[in-house]
Amino acid sequence: MLSGCGSAPPLPVQTLISSTCPTLTACTLSPSAPQQNGDLMHEIDRVEADWAICAAKVDEFIKCQAEDREHNRRQRQKPNGKPPDE
């Protein structure tokens, strides 16, 4: 038999990595058309609220990604692909 025709060891089981994180959507600002100074002050409050909503979405996405990374790291540490006992 030729040396290149021998049997090879089986390949290791591949770990599938899936993200359970929500889809990150673009942040939007509410339409604005202030007519007076008082309206402008109200618009500032609305824009700050819109940015706060946007920041909360981004923070939640970052937290989810970190949790996914940690979960995947723990799975890679176990040779049988099962999560470690907690």
Protein Blocks (a to p, Z undefined) as FASTA:
>chain_A
ZZklpccdddddddddddfbdcdddddddddddfbfklmmmmmmmmmmmmmmmmmmmmmm
mmmmmmmmmmmmmmmmpmnlpacdZZ
